């Protein structure tokens, strides 16, 4: 997994790729767990980026009031 992907779009792309890999039959349980852990880490990165964007939006809206 790439550590700290910078763009939210890239995170979603990586998650899409993981989803497709997990949908394939023939993955070992170990491979599935590794992909799951990678997806969880990516989701945390996405949440952090989305929370930061929401905070910026809140500041803009608050400053307009």
C-alpha positions in Angstrom: 0.0 0.0 0.0 1.1 3.5 -0.7 1.5 5.4 2.6 -0.4 8.7 2.8 -1.9 9.0 -0.7 -2.2 12.7 -1.2 -5.4 13.0 -3.3 -8.8 11.8 -2.2 -9.5 10.6 -5.7 -6.5 8.4 -5.5 -7.7 6.9 -2.2 -11.0 6.1 -3.8 -9.3 4.6 -6.8 -7.1 2.4 -4.5 -10.2 1.3 -2.6 -12.0 0.4 -5.8 -9.0 -1.7 -6.8 -9.0 -3.5 -3.5 -12.8 -4.1 -3.8 -12.3 -5.7 -7.2 -9.4 -7.8 -5.9 -11.5 -9.0 -2.9 -14.4 -9.9 -5.2 -12.2 -12.4 -7.1 -12.5 -16.0 -6.0 -9.4 -17.8 -5.1 -8.0 -15.3 -2.6 -6.5 -16.9 0.4 -7.8 -15.9 3.8 -4.5 -14.2 4.5 -4.7 -12.2 1.3 -8.2 -11.2 2.2 -7.1 -10.0 5.6 -4.2 -8.0 4.2 -6.5 -6.3 1.7 -9.0 -5.6 4.4 -6.3 -4.0 6.6 -5.1 -1.9 3.6 -8.7 -0.8 2.9 -9.2 0.2 6.5 -6.1 2.3 6.5 -7.2 4.0 3.3 -10.6 4.7 4.8 -8.9 6.4 7.7 -6.9 8.6 5.4 -10.1 9.4 3.5 -11.9 10.3 6.7 -9.1 12.6 7.8 -9.1 14.4 4.4 -12.9 14.7 4.4 -13.0 16.0 8.0 -10.4 18.6 7.1 -12.5 19.7 4.1 -15.6 19.9 6.2 -13.7 22.1 8.7 -12.7 24.4 5.9 -16.3 24.6 4.6 -17.6 25.3 8.1 -15.1 28.2 8.5 -16.2 29.6 5.1 -19.8 29.4 6.0 -19.3 30.8 9.5 -17.3 33.8 8.1 -20.1 34.5 5.7 -22.6 34.8 8.5 
